[in-house]
Amino acid sequence: MPVFEHVSRYPHPRAEVFAWHTRPGAFVRLTPPGMATLLQGPSDGINVGSKITLRISHPLVSGLLPQVSWRGRRGPVGVDWRVRHVELEPGVRFVDEQVSGPFKAWRHEHEFADGPGGSTVITDRVTWELPVVPDRLAAPLVEMQLAGLFAFRERQLRADLALHARLAARPDAAPLTVAVAGSSGLIGTQVCALLTSGGHTVRRLVRSTSADADAVTWDPGAGHLPADALAGVDVVVNLAGHSIGGRFTERHKEQVLESRLQATGTLAAALASDPEGKRLVQASAIGIYGARRPDELLTEGSLPGEGFLADVVQQWEAAALPAVDAGVRTAFLRIGIVLSEGGGALLPQVPLFSVGLGGRLTRRDAWFSWIGLDDLARAVVHAVATPELTGPVNAVAPRPVTHGEFAQTLGRVLHRPAMLPTPAVGPTAVLGAEGYDQMIDTDQRVSAGVLADSGFRFAQHTLSDALRHALMR
């Protein structure tokens, strides 16, 4: 059977690196969004007998199975993959094997060894066999996809360990209990996983009844939060809100605004009634500056702009003021354009670029202020563990680009041309004229100075770095 091997090195002690793999959230952090959806598990960490069920819809599988097209992996198509941990030698190795799924056989061995200067060397060894396609024909494809996957995992683990080590070195460092609203979204899923893999306790605020031990049911639409929901909580992270993606109908716009005001107002009232020792990390957006601010460097001190999203964000931030006025230290993370293959602005562009039809969506010289999903998750956790970081904070990468540069860079990463602009009629048909005006035809050059000056370290400094990470290149 073919064997794939990947060796990676980390400047942290072996006990620390191995311990990270045993914690809740580790598996989510090592699984690229867009590649798989975690349906169930891990049932018992990495202990023998622990089970994981995934829904895979990615080229690693789609190139091998006839029912899944090569790049048409964003719909309901996919295959369930069940894996079970079969061996564990604490501090040294653990092994998982496929129970059922796309391969005839799959075995993944994780081996940990001491490296020079107190570092750690991880050797990942995958042995696999295909059910139908001859291994000799498909091996190059599988090898290519595995190389991209394990490069992603190496970058992810290195950056996450660096963040946890940096925060653990603070004089006030301690395990925290963090309540997270919006925990099931694209950003919230990664934030929760990053917190738990760092040794913190997460309490998820969920709208539907859940038997999970870490879940608390609330109803922000009715202003209801159980009286003890925030008992023992050190920090509240509020990422809740209806997605802005979609056609800008009056109903959609109402949902965007009301969902944010209801969730934030409910949490702010609860915090104001019991503010002692609690902090709030509140999601916000660079939309507050208005869709187009040409020739300006937008800082946290810049005046708000005009338009629907600017109005929404101003009201959204104002809804948290009862907590602020009660003395709750609050950071407003004004989030830029989030890059991930799991959702957001990048998702609909990748298929177009992959077939050579991609291009810039608006004026070539208009500014585009972005941030990679994983750097955003780390920025949220950084804010959680940095009490002195308060007030508005732009959560954007340190190097914004123009829309023309974005299209050219995405084309280079995917090895596809990006010569012609995308006609406005396409996005306008999907989003409506106002949606196109507010979300696509933008020009915002936003500064990351406050976040960087607070001690945060970006893992993806350039757009190319972020796209290669998000797309497993």
C-alpha positions in Angstrom: 0.0 0.0 0.0 1.2 3.6 -0.7 2.8 5.4 2.3 2.8 9.2 2.7 5.1 10.8 5.4 5.3 14.3 6.6 7.9 15.5 9.2 7.4 18.8 11.0 9.3 20.6 13.8 8.1 22.9 16.6 10.1 25.0 19.1 8.2 23.7 22.1 8.7 20.7 24.5 7.3 17.4 23.4 5.1 17.1 26.5 3.5 20.4 25.6 3.0 19.6 22.0 1.5 16.1 22.8 -0.8 17.6 25.4 -2.2 20.0 22.8 -3.3 17.0 20.7 -5.2 15.5 23.6 -7.4 18.6 24.2 -10.9 19.3 22.9 -10.7 21.5 19.8 -7.4 20.1 18.5 -9.0 18.0 15.7 -11.1 21.0 14.5 -8.0 23.2 14.4 -6.2 20.7 12.3 -9.1 20.2 9.8 -9.3 22.9 7.1 -12.7 24.6 6.9 -14.3 23.6 3.7 -12.6 20.2 3.6 -14.8 18.4 6.1 -17.6 18.9 8.5 -17.3 17.3 11.9 -20.5 15.4 12.5 -19.7 13.6 15.7 -16.8 13.2 18.1 -14.0 12.8 19.0 -15.9 10.7 21.5 -12.9 10.3 23.9 -10.1 12.5 22.7 -7.2 10.4 21.3 -7.8 7.5 23.6 -8.1 4.0 22.2 -11.7 3.5 21.0 -12.5 7.2 20.5 -14.5 7.7 17.3 -14.9 10.6 14.8 -17.4 11.0 12.0 -16.8 13.5 9.3 -18.6 14.6 6.1 -15.9 14.9 3.5 -16.5 17.0 0.4 -13.1 17.9 -1.0 -10.7 17.0 -3.9 -9.0 14.5 -1.6 -12.1 12.4 -2.0 -13.9 13.9 -5.0 -11.1 13.0 -7.4 -11.5 9.4 -6.3 -15.3 8.9 -6.1 -17.6 9.1 -9.2 -20.5 10.7 -7.2 -18.4 13.8 -6.3 -17.1 16.1 -9.0 -13.6 17.5 -8.8 -14.4 21.1 -8.0 -18.2 20.9 -7.4 -17.8 20.1 -3.7 -19.9 22.8 -2.1 -23.3 21.3 -2.3 -24.8 18.5 -0.3 -22.5 16.0 -2.0 -19.9 14.3 0.1 -19.1 11.1 1.9 -19.1 10.2 5.5 -15.8 9.1 7.0 -15.7 7.2 10.2 -12.3 6.9 12.0 -11.4 5.2 15.3 -8.3 5.6 17.5 -6.6 2.2 17.8 -3.3 2.9 19.6 -1.9 5.3 22.2 1.4 5.6 23.9 1.2 8.8 25.9 3.8 11.4 24.9 5.1 9.2 22.1 2.5 8.2 19.5 -1.2 7.6 18.7 -2.8 5.9 15.7 -6.2 6.2 14.0 -7.7 4.0 11.4 -10.7 4.2 9.0 -13.8 2.3 10.1 -15.7 3.2 6.9 -15.4 5.8 4.3 -13.8 6.6 0.9 -10.7 4.4 1.2 -10.4 0.7 1.2 -7.9 1.1 4.0 -6.5 4.2 5.9 -4.1 4.3 8.8 -2.6 7.5 10.2 0.3 7.2 12.7 1.4 10.3 14.7 4.8 10.0 16.3 6.4 12.5 18.6 10.1 12.8 19.4 12.5 15.2 21.1 14.3 17.6 18.8 17.3 19.8 19.4 17.1 22.5 22.0 13.9 21.2 23.6 11.9 21.2 20.4 9.5 18.6 19.1 9.6 16.6 15.9 6.3 15.1 14.7 6.2 12.4 12.0 2.9 11.8 10.4 2.7 8.6 8.4 -0.4 7.7 6.3 -0.9 4.3 4.7 -3.8 4.1 2.4 -5.5 1.9 -0.3 -8.2 2.9 -2.7 -11.4 0.9 -3.3 -11.6 1.1 -7.1 -9.0 3.2 -8.8 -5.6 1.5 -9.0 -3.2 3.0 -6.4 -0.5 3.6 -9.0 -2.9 5.8 -11.1 -4.3 7.8 -8.2 -1.2 8.0 -6.0 0.0 11.3 -7.4 -3.4 12.9 -6.8 -3.6 11.6 -3.2 0.0 12.6 -2.5 -0.6 16.1 -3.7 -3.7 16.5 -1.6 -2.0 15.0 1.5 0.9 17.3 1.0 -1.4 20.3 1.0 -3.3 19.1 4.0 -0.3 18.4 6.2 1.3 21.7 5.2 -1.9 23.4 6.5 -1.7 21.4 9.7 1.9 22.2 10.3 1.3 26.0 9.8 -1.8 25.8 12.0 -0.2 24.0 14.8 2.9 26.2 14.8 0.9 29.4 14.9 -1.5 28.1 17.6 1.3 26.9 19.9 3.0 30.2 19.5 -0.1 32.1 20.5 -0.8 29.9 23.5 2.9 30.2 24.6 2.8 34.0 24.2 -0.4 34.3 26.2 0.8 31.9 28.9 3.8 34.1 29.5 1.7 37.0 30.6 1.9 37.6 34.4 -1.9 37.4 34.7 -2.2 34.2 32.6 -4.7 31.7 33.9 -7.2 29.3 32.5 -10.4 31.2 31.7 -14.1 30.3 31.4 -15.4 31.9 28.2 -19.0 32.1 27.1 -19.4 32.2 23.3 -22.4 33.4 21.4 -22.4 32.5 17.8 -20.3 29.4 18.5 -21.5 27.3 15.6 -20.7 29.8 12.8 -17.6 29.8 10.7 -15.6 32.1 13.1 -17.2 30.8 16.3 -16.3 27.2 15.6 -12.7 28.0 15.2 -12.6 30.4 18.2 -14.1 27.7 20.5 -11.7 25.1 19.2 -8.7 27.4 19.7 -9.8 28.3 23.3 -10.3 24.7 24.3 -7.0 23.5 22.7 -5.4 26.2 24.8 -6.7 24.8 28.0 -9.6 27.2 28.5 -13.2 26.2 29.3 -15.9 27.2 26.7 -19.6 27.6 27.5 -21.5 27.8 24.2 -24.7 29.9 24.1 -27.0 28.1 21.7 -30.5 28.8 20.4 -31.7 25.1 20.2 -32.0 22.7 23.1 -28.7 20.7 23.4 -27.7 17.8 25.6 -24.0 18.8 25.3 -22.4 19.6 28.7 -20.9 22.8 27.4 -24.1 24.2 26.0 -26.5 26.8 27.5 -29.8 27.5 25.7 -30.8 31.1 25.3 -33.3 33.1 23.3 -31.9 36.5 22.3 -35.0 37.2 20.2 -37.0 37.2 23.5 -34.2 38.8 25.5 -33.9 35.6 27.5 -30.7 34.4 29.0 -30.8 31.9 32.0 -30.0 33.6 35.2 -26.9 31.4 35.8 -25.7 31.4 32.2 -22.7 33.7 33.0 -22.0 32.4 36.5 -18.3 31.8 36.8 -17.6 33.2 33.4 -14.6 35.4 33.0 -15.1 36.6 29.4 -18.1 36.8 27.0 -17.4 36.6 23.3 -20.3 37.7 21.2 -20.1 36.6 17.5 -23.9 36.2 17.1 -25.7 37.6 14.1 -27.5 36.7 11.0 -25.1 36.4 8.0 -24.9 39.5 5.8 -24.5 37.3 2.8 -27.6 37.2 0.7 -29.8 39.4 -1.4 -30.4 42.7 0.3 -34.2 42.5 0.6 -36.0 44.4 3.4 -36.5 41.2 5.2 -32.8 40.2 5.0 -31.7 43.7 6.1 -34.1 43.5 9.1 -32.7 40.1 10.1 -29.1 41.4 9.8 -29.8 44.3 12.1 -32.3 42.8 14.6 -30.3 39.6 15.2 -27.3 41.7 16.2 -29.2 44.1 18.4 -31.1 41.4 20.2 -28.0 39.2 20.9 -25.8 42.1 22.0 -28.6 43.8 24.0 -29.4 40.6 25.9 -25.7 39.9 26.7 -25.0 43.6 27.6 -28.0 43.6 30.0 -26.9 40.4 31.7 -23.3 41.7 32.1 -24.5 45.1 33.4 -26.5 43.3 36.1 -23.4 41.5 37.3 -20.3 43.2 35.9 -17.8 42.2 38.6 -14.6 40.6 37.0 -16.2 40.1 33.6 -15.1 41.2 30.2 -16.7 41.4 26.8 -15.2 40.7 23.4 -17.8 42.1 21.0 -17.8 41.4 17.2 -18.1 44.5 15.0 -17.1 45.2 11.4 -15.1 47.6 9.3 -18.4 48.3 7.6 -18.8 51.1 10.2 -16.4 53.2 8.0 -18.8 53.1 5.0 -18.3 51.2 1.8 -16.0 53.7 0.1 -13.4 55.9 1.8 -10.8 56.5 -1.0 -7.5 58.0 -0.1 -8.0 57.5 3.6 -6.2 55.3 6.1 -9.0 54.2 8.4 -8.1 53.9 12.0 -10.2 53.3 15.1 -10.5 57.1 15.5 -12.0 57.6 12.0 -15.5 58.9 11.8 -18.3 56.4 10.8 -19.3 56.4 7.2 -22.7 56.2 5.5 -24.9 53.4 4.2 -26.8 50.5 5.5 -23.9 48.5 7.0 -22.4 51.6 8.6 -25.7 52.2 10.3 -26.0 48.6 11.4 -22.5 48.5 12.9 -23.0 51.8 14.8 -26.2 50.5 16.3 -24.5 47.1 17.0 -21.7 48.7 19.0 -24.1 51.0 20.8 -26.2 48.0 21.9 -23.2 46.9 24.1 -23.0 50.3 25.9 -25.0 49.1 29.0 -22.1 46.7 29.8 -19.5 49.3 29.1 -21.3 51.9 31.3 -21.4 49.3 34.1 -17.7 48.9 34.0 -17.3 45.8 31.9 -14.0 46.1 29.9 -15.1 45.7 26.3 -13.1 45.2 23.0 -15.0 45.9 19.8 -13.3 43.8 17.1 -14.1 45.5 13.8 -13.6 42.5 11.5 -12.5 42.9 7.9 -13.2 40.6 4.9 -12.6 37.1 6.3 -10.8 34.7 3.9 -11.7 31.0 4.2 -12.6 28.2 1.8 -15.3 27.3 4.3 -17.4 30.4 3.7 -17.5 34.1 3.3 -16.2 36.2 0.4 -13.6 33.8 -0.9 -15.9 30.8 -1.2 -17.9 31.8 -4.4 -14.7 33.0 -6.1 -12.6 29.9 -6.0 -14.7 27.8 -8.5 -14.7 30.7 -11.0 -10.9 31.2 -10.7 -10.4 27.4 -10.9 -11.9 27.3 -14.4 -10.2 30.4 -15.5 -13.1 32.8 -15.3 -12.1 34.7 -12.1 -11.3 38.4 -12.0 -11.6 41.5 -9.8 -15.0 42.4 -8.7 -14.7 46.2 -8.7 -12.3 49.0 -9.5 -8.7 47.8 -9.8 -7.3 50.5 -7.4 -10.0 50.2 -4.7 -8.7 49.0 -1.3 -9.6 45.6 0.1 -8.9 45.0 3.9 -8.8 41.3 4.6 -7.9 38.9 7.4 -7.4 35.1 7.3 -9.9 33.1 9.3 -7.3 31.5 11.5 -5.6 34.9 12.3 -9.0 36.2 13.1 -9.7 33.4 15.5 -6.3 34.0 17.2 -7.1 37.8 17.4 -10.3 36.9 19.2 -8.5 34.7 21.7 -5.8 37.3 22.0 -8.5 39.8 23.0 -10.0 37.4 25.4 -6.6 37.0 27.3 -5.6 40.7 27.0 -7.7 42.7 29.4 -6.0 46.0 28.5 -7.2 45.7 24.9 -10.4 47.8 25.0 -12.5 50.0 22.7 -12.6 49.6 18.9 -9.9 47.4 17.5 -9.6 46.8 13.7 -9.3 43.0 13.1 -7.6 43.2 9.7 -4.3 42.0 8.3 -1.4 44.5 8.4 -1.1 44.7 4.6 -4.3 45.6 2.8 -4.3 45.2 -1.0 -6.2 46.6 -3.9 -9.0 44.6 -5.5 -6.7 44.3 -8.6 -3.9 42.8 -6.4 -6.4 40.5 -4.7 -7.5 39.0 -8.0 -4.0 38.7 -9.4 -2.8 37.0 -6.2 -5.7 34.5 -6.0 -5.0 33.7 -9.7 -1.4 33.0 -9.0 -2.2 30.8 -6.0 -4.6 28.7 -8.1 -2.3 28.9 -11.1 -5.1 30.4 -13.2 -5.5 33.7 -15.1 -7.2 36.7 -13.7 -7.1 39.0 -16.6 -10.7 40.3 -17.0 -12.9 41.9 -14.4 -16.1 40.1 -13.4 -19.1 42.0 -14.8 -21.1 43.7 -12.1 -24.3 42.1 -13.4 -23.4 38.7 -11.8 -22.9 39.8 -8.1 -25.8 42.3 -8.5 -28.1 39.5 -9.6 -27.2 37.6 -6.4 -27.0 40.4 -3.9 -29.2 43.1 -5.4 -28.1 46.6 -6.2 -27.7 47.7 -2.6 -25.9 44.4 -1.7 -23.4 45.0 -4.5 -23.0 48.6 -3.4 -22.4 47.7 0.3 -20.4 44.4 0.0 -18.7 44.3 -3.4 -18.1 47.8 -4.6 -15.9 48.7 -1.6 -12.8 50.8 -1.1 -11.5 50.6 2.5 -7.9 50.8 3.6 -8.0 49.9 7.2 -5.1 50.0 9.7 -4.2 47.1 11.9 -2.0 49.3 14.2 -3.9 49.0 17.4 -4.1 45.2 17.2 -0.4 44.8 16.3 0.7 47.3 19.0 -1.2 45.2 21.7 1.2 42.4 21.1 -0.7 40.3 18.6 1.4 38.4 16.1 0.0 37.6 12.6 0.7 34.2 11.2 -0.3 35.3 7.7 1.4 38.7 7.0 0.7 38.7 3.2 -2.4 37.9 1.1 -0.4 35.2 -0.6 0.3 33.6 2.7 -3.3 33.7 3.8 -4.7 32.3 0.5 -2.1 29.5 0.4 -3.1 28.5 3.9 -6.9 28.8 3.4 -6.6 26.8 0.1 -4.1 24.2 1.4 -1.5 25.1 -1.2 
